[in-house]
Amino acid sequence: MTLDPRGPRFSAALTTVVFVIVLLTGSGWLALVQAVIFAVGAYDPRLTPYGLLYRYLVAPRLAPPVEREDGAPVRFAQAVGLLFTVVTVAGYLSGVTVLGVVGASFALVAAFLNSAFGLCLGCEAYLLIKRLRPAQ
């Protein structure tokens, strides 16, 4: 699967907004919704609500992408986002607010870096792990 690289950046922008709201409100339930979105994205980023919005509302208004990117690093990044978001949900819903704030803050930074600068930390981690693994 290959992706238009602008799609994950669009999704990251929406995710940034969600995590700002989570941090401002302390809503573990909103974080839970984001966790479900990450879970879907770990399977196929094109199937998330954000991916569908991009595909059907945003992409038709843009020029075709100059290049496409492999979907595997993006799926891995979505799984990493899911991990941080599960920590966020557990923190907020269990009353350990500091855990929720820390998880949401890490997720917010990662989403912001991707949306603003195109730096996908999860994608970079995927590529580093792939390079460090012994040849099979």
C-alpha positions in Angstrom: 0.0 0.0 0.0 1.3 3.4 -0.9 -0.1 6.7 0.4 -0.3 10.3 -0.6 2.1 11.8 2.0 -0.3 14.8 2.5 -2.9 12.5 3.9 -1.0 11.5 7.1 0.0 15.1 7.6 -3.7 16.1 7.4 -4.5 13.4 9.9 -1.7 14.6 12.1 -3.2 18.1 12.1 -6.6 16.9 13.2 -4.9 14.7 15.8 -3.0 17.7 17.1 -6.3 19.5 17.6 -7.8 16.5 19.4 -4.8 16.3 21.8 -4.9 20.0 22.6 -8.6 19.5 23.5 -7.8 16.4 25.6 -5.1 18.4 27.5 -7.4 21.4 28.0 -10.4 19.4 29.2 -8.8 16.3 30.7 -11.2 14.2 28.7 -10.2 10.5 28.8 -13.3 9.7 26.7 -12.1 12.0 23.8 -8.7 10.3 24.1 -10.5 6.9 23.9 -12.1 8.0 20.6 -8.6 9.0 19.3 -7.3 5.6 20.5 -9.9 3.9 18.3 -8.9 6.0 15.4 -5.2 5.1 15.9 -6.3 1.4 16.1 -8.0 1.6 12.7 -5.0 3.5 11.4 -2.6 0.8 12.5 -4.6 -1.5 10.3 -5.0 0.9 7.3 -4.5 4.7 7.7 -6.8 5.2 4.7 -9.8 3.9 6.7 -9.7 6.3 9.6 -12.2 9.1 9.7 -9.4 11.5 9.1 -8.1 9.5 6.1 -11.6 9.3 4.6 -12.1 13.1 5.1 -8.8 13.6 3.3 -9.5 11.2 0.5 -13.0 12.4 -0.3 -13.0 16.1 0.7 -9.5 17.4 0.6 -7.5 15.4 -2.0 -9.9 16.0 -4.9 -9.2 19.7 -4.5 -5.4 19.3 -4.7 -3.1 18.4 -7.6 -2.1 14.8 -7.7 0.8 13.9 -5.4 4.2 14.3 -6.8 5.3 11.2 -5.0 3.8 8.5 -2.8 5.1 6.8 0.4 5.1 3.3 1.8 2.2 2.7 4.1 4.1 0.4 6.5 5.9 3.2 8.4 2.7 5.1 8.8 0.9 2.0 10.1 3.7 1.6 12.6 3.4 5.2 13.6 -0.3 4.8 14.2 0.4 1.8 16.4 2.9 3.9 18.4 0.2 6.7 18.7 -2.2 4.0 19.9 0.2 3.0 22.7 0.6 6.6 23.9 -3.1 7.2 23.7 -3.9 4.1 25.7 -1.6 5.4 28.4 -3.5 8.7 28.2 -6.9 7.0 28.5 -5.7 4.9 31.4 -4.4 7.9 33.2 -7.4 10.1 32.8 -10.0 7.5 33.3 -8.3 6.0 36.4 -7.8 9.4 38.0 -4.0 9.3 37.6 -4.2 12.6 35.7 -0.4 13.1 35.5 -0.1 9.9 33.5 -2.9 11.2 31.1 -1.1 14.5 30.7 2.2 12.9 30.0 0.8 10.5 27.4 -1.2 13.2 25.7 1.7 15.6 25.7 4.0 13.0 24.0 1.3 12.3 21.4 0.6 16.0 20.9 4.3 16.7 20.2 4.5 13.8 17.7 1.3 14.8 15.9 2.4 18.5 15.8 5.9 17.7 14.4 4.3 15.6 11.6 1.6 18.1 10.7 3.8 21.2 10.9 7.1 19.9 9.6 6.4 16.5 8.0 8.5 14.8 10.6 6.9 11.5 11.5 8.6 10.2 14.6 6.9 6.8 14.4 7.9 6.5 10.7 11.5 7.4 11.6 11.5 4.8 14.4 10.2 2.2 12.0 12.9 2.9 9.5 15.6 2.8 12.2 14.3 -0.5 13.5 14.2 -1.9 10.0 17.9 -0.8 9.4 19.0 -2.3 12.8 17.4 -5.7 12.3 19.7 -8.4 11.1 19.3 -9.5 7.5 17.1 -12.5 7.1 
